[in-house]
Amino acid sequence: MGLAPRVCVRAAVLVGVASVAVSFALPGCQFPNYYVLERGNGEASSAGMGGDPDSPDDGGAGNGASGGTSGSSGNAGGSGGSNGGGGAGGNAGSAGNGGSSGSSVVEPGGAGGAPSDLCPAQACEAALPTDWLGPVALWEGQPGETPPDCPQGYASPIDLHRGLDAPGSNCKCTCAADSQVCQSDVEIYGDQSCGSSCFTPASQQCTAVTSCHGSQGTIQADLPIPSGGSCKPTVVQPVRAAWLNDIRICQADSLPPCEDPSQLCVKTPSPPYTSQTCVMRVALSAQALPECPVDYPNRNELYEKLTDDRACSACTCSPLNGGTCAGKVHLTSTNDCSAAGSDYTMGDGCKGFSLPDYLAHVLVSYTLTPGTCSVATASKPSGKAEASGRPTLVCCQ
């Protein structure tokens, strides 16, 4: 440390000794705004008042420098020099006054004698366990949530995941009738005895009648029966695996050292990051993760990605069995098949109809009750869902 500028004023003092007047100069010095380094061994960093700090032989007896330790006897002689004052000096020296013992550094911004570039004592913690990195800040959120920026004092974010949600699957197979249809011959007659057919309508649609020109006639349609179709198998595949939580970890910036070199300076993360001190360790893929250190019991196993190759095999069904149909024919004298008219239930034989005006449109509709199916060969599961990539273990206090 450099010393502050000194202002020295020499005063002339007359001393009468044995009736002989002797005149000599006695230096008097002032040291404003100085720093003091106490070494705790009797030496002081600035010169004591009453001695010349630039003279290696001047003991500097009298008042010791502020902040120095108590000086030793002036008879010891020899030491002093540029650090003089308050310490041992020449024959004229006497014990210095003023300094307190012990070693300290007094600087602007320093507390209790500690340099300002040291980590505050309350932020110093035990050193990290062997092979662990940190400290790190930890944030945990829901999947899809935007991770917050690293808190002050932390940087280099790493986004990982925790907790694999992979719902189980029993590979359920179901079989159902597919493509089964109802069929029936529908005929409309222009006479009253179902003897002279004038129109054959299409199924399941409203059809314009072009060849029957009366308002009365007969209709006949057999009871429809289901035809065609097969049993179609359906297998319920497993729900894709997903993460339960997204994680962001940030590594601490360079921090000042602690006074105890065995300790570590730790800055408490700000919300929404957890305020706990955490450490981390990265392992190779498929490598077993170690146990958390004793002082960091809260365990978080984090991963980069996941793989999910689970699947269910195909299954087979028995042949389609049964099924029924019901049907009706709606006849109307308007161009809208939803208008009122005459209805005929299929399977009722030859029936007559009567309309307010000539027959214009016919709607043939069916209702199908499908046949039944059963599972012949069950589906079987395969594959697995698991976290993959390099695992990262984060342990927190």
C-alpha positions in Angstrom: 0.0 0.0 0.0 1.3 3.5 -0.7 1.5 6.1 2.0 -0.4 9.3 1.8 1.6 12.6 1.2 3.3 13.8 4.3 3.5 17.5 5.5 6.5 18.1 7.8 7.2 21.3 9.7 10.5 21.8 11.4 10.5 23.9 14.6 13.5 25.5 16.2 13.8 24.7 19.9 16.2 26.2 22.3 17.3 24.1 25.2 19.5 25.4 28.0 22.0 22.8 29.2 24.7 23.8 31.9 24.2 27.5 31.1 25.2 26.8 27.5 22.5 27.6 24.8 22.4 24.9 22.2 20.2 25.2 19.2 19.0 22.1 17.2 16.1 21.2 14.8 13.4 18.7 15.9 11.2 17.4 13.0 7.4 17.3 13.5 5.3 15.4 10.8 1.6 15.0 9.9 0.2 12.0 7.9 -3.4 12.5 6.7 -5.5 9.7 5.1 -2.9 6.9 5.4 -3.3 3.1 5.3 -1.8 0.9 7.9 -0.7 -2.8 7.6 -0.1 -4.2 11.1 2.1 -7.2 11.0 1.7 -8.2 14.6 5.5 -8.4 15.3 6.1 -5.0 16.6 6.6 -3.3 13.2 4.4 -0.6 11.7 3.9 0.3 8.1 4.2 4.1 8.5 6.8 6.1 10.4 6.2 7.1 14.0 6.2 10.7 14.9 9.5 11.7 16.4 11.8 9.6 14.2 12.8 9.9 10.6 11.1 7.2 8.6 13.8 7.5 5.9 16.7 6.7 8.2 17.4 3.1 8.9 19.2 4.0 12.1 16.7 6.3 13.6 14.7 4.3 16.2 11.7 6.5 15.9 11.0 6.6 19.6 8.0 8.5 20.9 4.5 8.2 19.6 4.2 5.1 17.3 2.3 5.2 14.0 -1.4 4.8 14.2 -2.5 1.2 13.9 1.0 -0.1 14.8 1.8 -2.4 17.6 3.6 -1.4 20.8 7.2 -0.7 20.0 10.1 -2.5 21.6 12.9 -1.0 23.7 15.0 1.7 22.0 18.2 -0.1 23.1 17.6 -2.9 20.6 18.6 -0.6 17.8 19.0 -1.4 14.1 15.5 -2.0 12.6 13.1 0.5 11.4 13.9 1.7 7.9 11.2 2.9 5.7 8.7 1.0 7.7 10.0 2.5 10.9 8.2 4.1 13.8 6.9 2.4 16.9 9.5 -0.4 16.4 13.0 -1.0 17.8 15.4 1.9 17.1 18.7 3.5 18.1 20.0 4.2 21.6 17.7 7.2 21.9 14.6 5.2 21.2 12.0 4.3 23.7 8.9 2.1 23.6 6.4 3.3 21.0 2.9 4.2 21.9 -0.4 3.5 20.3 -0.7 0.5 18.0 -2.9 -2.5 18.9 -1.5 -6.0 18.3 -2.7 -8.4 15.6 -2.7 -8.3 11.8 -5.3 -6.4 9.7 -5.7 -4.4 6.5 -7.7 -1.2 6.7 -8.9 -0.1 3.3 -11.9 1.9 2.0 -14.7 -0.6 1.5 -13.1 -3.2 3.6 -15.0 -4.5 6.7 -13.2 -5.6 9.8 -9.8 -5.2 8.2 -10.6 -7.6 5.3 -9.8 -6.5 1.7 -12.9 -5.5 -0.3 -12.2 -8.2 -3.0 -13.0 -11.1 -0.6 -16.3 -12.9 -0.5 -18.5 -11.9 2.5 -18.2 -14.4 5.3 -21.9 -15.2 5.4 -21.7 -16.2 1.7 -18.9 -18.7 2.2 -19.7 -22.4 2.5 -17.8 -25.6 2.7 -16.0 -26.6 -0.5 -17.7 -28.8 -3.0 -17.6 -32.5 -2.6 -15.0 -34.2 -4.7 -15.9 -34.7 -8.4 -19.0 -32.4 -8.1 -19.5 -29.1 -10.0 -21.2 -26.0 -8.8 -22.8 -24.2 -7.3 -25.7 -24.2 -9.7 -29.1 -22.6 -9.7 -32.1 -24.8 -10.3 -35.5 -24.0 -11.9 -38.4 -26.5 -12.4 -41.5 -25.9 -14.5 -44.3 -27.6 -16.4 -43.7 -29.0 -19.9 -44.0 -26.3 -22.5 -43.4 -23.5 -20.0 -40.8 -20.9 -21.0 -37.7 -21.2 -18.8 -36.7 -17.9 -17.0 -33.4 -16.3 -17.6 -30.5 -17.3 -15.3 -30.5 -15.3 -12.0 -27.9 -12.7 -11.3 -24.6 -14.2 -10.7 -25.3 -17.3 -12.8 -25.1 -18.0 -16.5 -24.6 -20.8 -19.1 -28.2 -22.3 -18.9 -28.7 -26.0 -19.6 -32.2 -27.2 -20.3 -33.0 -30.8 -19.2 -36.0 -32.8 -18.1 -37.1 -34.9 -15.1 -39.7 -37.5 -14.4 -40.8 -39.8 -17.3 -44.5 -40.3 -17.8 -45.0 -43.5 -19.7 -48.5 -44.8 -19.1 -48.8 -48.6 -19.3 -50.7 -50.3 -22.1 -52.4 -53.7 -22.0 -52.5 -53.7 -25.8 -56.2 -54.0 -25.9 -57.7 -55.5 -29.1 -61.3 -55.1 -30.2 -63.1 -56.5 -33.2 -66.1 -54.9 -34.9 -68.2 -55.5 -38.0 -67.1 -53.4 -41.0 -68.7 -52.6 -44.4 -71.9 -54.6 -43.7 -74.9 -53.4 -45.8 -78.6 -53.9 -46.0 -80.2 -55.1 -49.2 -83.8 -55.4 -50.4 -85.6 -55.3 -53.7 -88.1 -52.4 -53.7 -90.7 -52.1 -56.4 -93.4 -49.5 -57.0 -96.4 -50.5 -59.1 -98.9 -48.4 -61.0 -101.8 -50.8 -60.4 -103.4 -51.9 -57.1 -102.1 -55.5 -57.0 -98.3 -55.2 -57.4 -98.5 -56.6 -60.9 -97.1 -53.9 -63.1 -93.9 -52.3 -61.9 -93.3 -48.7 -62.9 -90.2 -47.7 -60.8 -87.3 -49.3 -58.8 -85.9 -46.7 -56.4 -82.3 -46.6 -55.2 -81.3 -47.2 -51.6 -80.4 -44.6 -49.0 -81.3 -41.6 -51.1 -84.1 -39.3 -52.2 -84.9 -40.3 -55.8 -87.1 -38.5 -58.3 -89.8 -40.8 -59.8 -90.1 -40.3 -63.6 -92.1 -43.3 -64.8 -95.1 -43.5 -62.4 -97.7 -40.8 -63.2 -100.5 -41.4 -60.7 -101.2 -40.5 -57.1 -102.2 -44.0 -56.2 -100.5 -47.4 -56.6 -98.9 -50.2 -54.7 -95.5 -51.0 -53.3 -93.7 -54.1 -52.1 -90.3 -54.7 -50.6 -88.9 -57.8 -48.9 -87.5 -57.6 -45.4 -83.8 -56.5 -45.9 -81.0 -58.7 -44.7 -77.4 -57.7 -44.0 -74.8 -58.7 -46.5 -71.0 -58.5 -47.0 -68.7 -57.0 -44.4 -66.1 -58.5 -42.1 -64.7 -58.2 -38.6 -62.1 -55.4 -38.4 -59.5 -55.5 -35.6 -58.5 -52.4 -33.7 -55.5 -52.3 -31.3 -55.0 -49.5 -28.8 -51.4 -48.4 -29.0 -49.5 -47.1 -25.9 -49.7 -43.3 -25.2 -46.4 -41.7 -26.1 -44.1 -41.1 -23.2 -43.6 -37.5 -22.1 -41.7 -35.5 -19.4 -43.4 -34.5 -16.2 -41.1 -31.5 -15.6 -38.8 -29.2 -17.5 -35.6 -28.1 -15.7 -33.1 -25.3 -16.3 -29.8 -25.2 -14.5 -27.4 -22.3 -14.5 -23.8 -22.3 -13.5 -22.3 -19.7 -11.1 -20.2 -16.9 -12.6 -16.7 -16.4 -11.2 -16.9 -15.3 -7.6 -14.3 -13.8 -5.3 -12.4 -16.1 -3.0 -13.3 -16.7 0.7 -10.8 -15.7 3.4 -10.6 -19.4 4.2 -9.3 -21.0 1.0 -11.0 -24.3 1.8 -14.4 -22.6 1.5 -16.5 -21.6 -1.6 -18.2 -18.3 -2.3 -21.9 -18.9 -3.0 -24.5 -16.4 -4.3 -28.1 -17.3 -3.4 -30.2 -17.5 -6.6 -33.2 -15.2 -6.9 -36.8 -16.5 -7.5 -38.2 -18.3 -9.5 -35.0 -20.3 -9.0 -34.8 -22.3 -5.8 -32.8 -20.6 -3.1 -31.1 -23.8 -2.1 -27.4 -24.4 -2.9 -27.1 -27.2 -5.5 -24.2 -29.1 -7.0 -24.2 -31.2 -10.2 -22.5 -34.1 -11.8 -22.7 -35.3 -15.4 -22.3 -39.0 -16.2 -21.8 -40.9 -19.5 -24.8 -42.5 -21.2 -25.9 -45.7 -19.5 -23.5 -44.9 -16.6 -24.9 -45.4 -13.1 -25.4 -42.2 -11.2 -23.7 -41.8 -7.8 -25.4 -41.1 -4.5 -25.9 -37.5 -3.5 -23.4 -36.0 -1.0 -24.6 -36.1 2.6 -25.0 -32.3 2.7 -27.0 -32.2 -0.5 -29.8 -34.9 0.0 -32.4 -33.6 -2.4 -31.9 -35.6 -5.6 -32.9 -34.6 -9.2 -32.0 -37.0 -12.0 -32.1 -35.0 -15.2 -31.9 -36.1 -18.8 -31.5 -34.6 -22.3 -34.1 -36.7 -24.2 -36.2 -39.8 -24.2 -36.8 -42.8 -26.4 -40.1 -44.6 -26.7 -40.3 -47.6 -29.0 -43.2 -49.3 -27.3 -45.8 -50.9 -29.6 -48.6 -53.4 -29.7 -48.7 -56.2 -32.2 -51.6 -56.8 -34.6 -54.5 -59.0 -33.5 -57.0 -61.1 -35.5 -60.7 -61.5 -35.4 -63.2 -64.3 -35.8 -65.6 -64.3 -38.9 -68.5 -61.9 -38.8 -71.6 -63.4 -37.3 -75.3 -62.3 -37.8 -76.7 -58.8 -38.0 -80.2 -57.4 -38.8 -81.7 -54.7 -41.0 -84.9 -52.7 -40.8 -86.1 -50.4 -43.6 -88.9 -48.2 -44.8 -90.0 -46.4 -48.0 -91.2 -42.8 -47.9 -93.3 -41.7 -50.9 -94.2 -38.0 -51.4 -95.8 -35.8 -54.0 -93.3 -32.9 -53.4 -89.7 -32.5 -54.4 -88.6 -32.6 -50.7 -88.4 -36.2 -49.3 -88.8 -34.6 -45.8 -92.4 -33.5 -46.6 -95.4 -35.6 -45.5 -96.5 -38.5 -47.7 -97.1 -42.2 -47.4 -94.7 -44.6 -45.6 -94.2 -48.3 -46.2 -92.4 -50.7 -43.8 -90.3 -53.3 -45.6 -91.5 -56.9 -45.2 -95.2 -55.9 -45.1 -96.0 -57.5 -48.5 -98.0 -55.7 -51.2 -99.5 -52.4 -49.9 -101.3 -49.6 -51.6 -100.5 -45.9 -51.3 -102.5 -42.8 -51.9 -101.1 -39.2 -52.3 -102.7 -35.8 -52.6 -101.0 -35.4 -56.0 -99.0 -37.5 -58.3 -96.0 -39.5 -57.0 -92.9 -37.3 -57.3 -90.0 -38.6 -55.0 -89.2 -41.8 -53.1 -86.7 -42.2 -50.2 -85.6 -45.7 -49.3 -83.7 -45.9 -45.9 -82.3 -48.7 -43.8 -81.2 -49.2 -40.2 -78.4 -51.7 -39.7 -77.7 -53.7 -36.5 -74.2 -55.0 -37.2 -73.2 -58.6 -36.6 -70.9 -59.7 -33.8 -67.1 -60.4 -33.8 -64.7 -61.8 -31.3 -60.9 -61.7 -30.9 -59.1 -64.7 -32.3 -55.5 -63.7 -31.6 -54.6 -61.2 -28.9 -52.1 -58.3 -29.3 -48.8 -58.4 -27.5 -46.7 -55.5 -26.2 -43.1 -54.8 -27.2 -40.4 -52.2 -26.7 -39.9 -49.7 -23.8 -39.8 -46.1 -22.9 -36.8 -44.6 -21.1 -34.7 -41.5 -20.6 -31.7 -41.3 -22.8 -28.6 -39.2 -23.4 -26.1 -38.2 -20.8 -27.7 -38.1 -17.3 -27.1 -35.2 -15.0 -27.5 -35.5 -11.3 -28.3 -32.3 -9.4 -28.3 -32.5 -5.6 -29.5 -29.6 -3.4 -29.3 -28.8 0.3 
